[in-house]
Amino acid sequence: MPAPTALVVQNFPGGGPGRLQDWLGEAGLGCEVVEAHTGAALPRSLEGRYAALVVLGGPFMPDDDLRAPWLPATRALAREALATGLPYFGICLGGQLLALVAGGEVRAEHGAPEAGSTPLTLLPGAVSGDPLLRGLPERVTAIEHHVDAVTALPPAAVWLARSETCPHQAFRVGRSAWGVQFHPEIAAERLAHWNPERLARNGFDHAELLARARRDEAAAAEVWRTVAHRFAALVTGREEAGHAGAPVLGGGAVGRGSGDGPGVRR
């Protein structure tokens, strides 16, 4: 019997699933990547073919249908996943798209831009019962690169994480749909290919961002690999999601050692 497969929607050339695909595969969840930005057709339905939906980042608002004409189909698939309980994981644009279809709000160029390895605070009251995040350190890091933001969570959402300048870094809708503003799929070395001039326009120093990402890489990778394994276990049903994949991590300090940046609107 073939392994369960997640449909992965890629929204721009530099925005592939990266190490997330490897981590999901380690835990028994295959990925079928559709490069929607190339004109590749998305399926009309997930039913009977896919066990999960993953929507990656991109330089668009989630309703920017003129520049990204595949987004209506992507939103329809996200609504289907919510309606049927099919597991969903949305990254940056994908997280904003989840917020939008579930009744939240997203605003362009809102708040302070974020780039590079960024400290995040997991909200203990919510995270303690979350299938993907429970037991993780209260303070973690993740790669960011965005100027747009979720400004209001959907009415039924559970708020899971924040950063100093962007409140809605992670949330869950229902039992099995997650949206994150950050990029767990991106390793530190990817930052070496980011555009220094574009970063400078937003007040960031390229060399400093790369050095900090390299410093935080090992601890961040451990955290997000754990989360990926738990998501795969939730999809495949092989283990209880809260106990799947890498062991629960301890500690409370910010982790150390872990084309253009993803999800930044041009």
N, C-alpha and C positions, 0 to 999 in steps of 0.2 A: 504494500500500500504506500503511495507517495506521501511524503511529508506534508503537513499542513503548510499553506503558503499565504503570505501577506502580499497584498497589492501595495506597491510603493509608488507614489506619484512624485516624480521629479519635475520641478518647475523652472529650472534654468540650467544652462550647461555646466556651471561649476558646482551645482547643488546636489550631488549624488549622495547615496546613503552612507558612504564612508565605512568607518569601523562598525557602525550599527548593524549593517548587514552581516558582518562576520560574527558579531556577538549573538544575534538572533539565531544564526545558523548553528552556533555552538550548542544552543539550547533546543534545537530541533525544529525551528521555524524557518522555512524557506522564504525567499523574497523574489517576487516578480516585479522588476522595475520598469515602469512605463515613463519614458521621457516625453511627457506631455508637451513640453515646450517645442519639440520638433514637429508637432502635428500628429504624433502617434495617438491612436484612438484609445480612449478609456472605455472600459466595459459599461454597459447600460445598467448592470446590476452586479452585486457581489455574491448573490445567493448561489450556492452550490459549487462555487469555484474558489472562493477566497475565505480564509479563516480570520483575517484581520485587514485593517486599512491603515497605512502609514502615509502621511502627507508631509513632504519636506518643505524647506524654506524657499524663498525666492524674493526678488525685488519688486513685489507688487503688493497692493492692498488685496484682501481676500475677495473683494467684489470688483476688481479692476478688469472687467470682462473685455474691454476694448483691447488692452495690451496683452491680455492673457485669456484668449477665447475658450480655453479648456476649463476655466474656473467654474462656470455653471455646472458642468458635468461632475467636477470634483465636489462641489457643494452638495449635489444630489446624492453622491455616494456617501458623503459624511452624514447626511440626514438619514440615509438608509441604515448606516451602521448604528446611529443613535436609536433608531426606531426598533431595530432587531436585537440590540445588545451585542453586536459584533465588536470586538475590541478595536479601538482606534488610538493611534498615537500621532499627534501633530506637533511639528517642530517649527518654530518661528512663524512663517506664513501659515503653516499647517495648524499651529495652535491658535492663531488669530482666526482662521477659518472656522475652527470648532467653536470658538467663542461667538462668532457671528451667527452661525446656523442655529446655535442653541439659545439665542436671544440676548447675547451680550453686545458690547460696543467696542469698535476698534477705530482709532484715529491715526491719521497720517502725521508723521513728523511731530509726534507728541512727546513732550518731556525731553530730558537729556539723552543724547545718543549713548549707546553702550557698545564697547568693542573690546575684544580680547578676553582673557581669563578674568572672571568677575565673581566676587564673593556673593553667595546666596545664603539666605536664611530659610530653613525649612520650618514651617509653622507647627510646633509640637502638637497642639491639640488636634489638628487635622491629620497630620502625617502619621500619628500613632495608629490610626486605623486604616491607612491607605495600603492597598495591596502591593504597590510598587516602591513606596518610599519609607514605609515604617522600619524603624530600627537603624536608619542611616544617621550620620552625624548631623547635628543641628546646623552646622556651618559647613558648606561645601563650595566648590568652584565649578564654573562651566564657561565655555566659550560663548561670547555674545557678539553680535554685529547687527544692530537694528537702529532705526530711527522712528519706526511706527510702534504702536503699543496697544494692548488691550486696556481700555479705559474703564470698562464696567464688565464684571463677570456675568455670565448667564444667571438667571434667578436661582436655579437649582444647583449651581456649581459649588464644589468644595475648594476653597482657596488653600493651596499647599505650600507656596514658596514666594519669596519676594527678594529684591535687591535694594540697595540703598536708594537708587533713583527710579526704579521701575517696580511698582508694587506687584503686578500680576505676572510673576515669572512661571508659575505652574499651577494648574487647577485640574480638577476631575469633574466630569459630568456623568451622572449615573454611576454605575458600578465598574464600567470598563472603557471609558473614553477619557484620554488625557491630552492636555495641551500644554506645551512649554514654550517659553520665549527664547530660550537658549539653544545651543547646538551640541548635544551630547555626542553626535556622530563625528565631530571634527577633532582631530588630533592637533597637538601644538605645532607641528612642522607645517601644517597647512597655512599657518599665518605668514610664513616666509614668502608666500605668493600673493599676499594681499597688496593692494595699491597704496604705497606710502603717501602719495599726494592726496588721495581721497580721504585717507585717515587723518592727515594733517588738517584738512578743511573742517573736520569735526573735532579738532583739538587733541588728537592722539599722536603719540610718537611710535612709529612702526617698530623700531629696535626695542623699545621698552616693552611694548605689547608682546613681542615674540619672546623676550627673555622671561617675562612673568608667566606666559603660557607654558614654556618649557619647565619652569620651576614647579608649577602646579600639576604637571601632566600625570605623574604616576598616581597620585591620590585621586585625582578627578577621574581617570580612566577606571580605577577600581570601583568607584561609586556608580558610574554610568553603565559599566558592564554588568554590575549587579542588577540595576534597573532593567536593562535589556533582557537579561536572563529571566527575570520575574515576569516581564511582559510576555515573553515567549512561552513560559510555563502556564500563564493564564490562558493563552490562546490554545495551546496544545492539550491542556488538561492533564499534563503528566504529573504535576505536583500542585499543591496549594500555592497560589501565587506569592503569598507573603514569605514562603520558606524556600523559594526556588533559586537556582543559580548560585552565585557566589555567596559566601556566608554574610550574615548581618554584620555591619561594620560598627565599631565603637568610636568613642571620642567626640569632641565637640569643637575642635579647632578647624580653621580653614585648611584644606588639604595643601600639601607641598609636594614638590617634585613634578605634578601633571604638566589662480585668477582673482578675484575680488572676494571680499567677505560675503557670506551668505545672507540673504534676507534683507539687504540694504537697498532701499529704493533709489534708483538713479535720479 
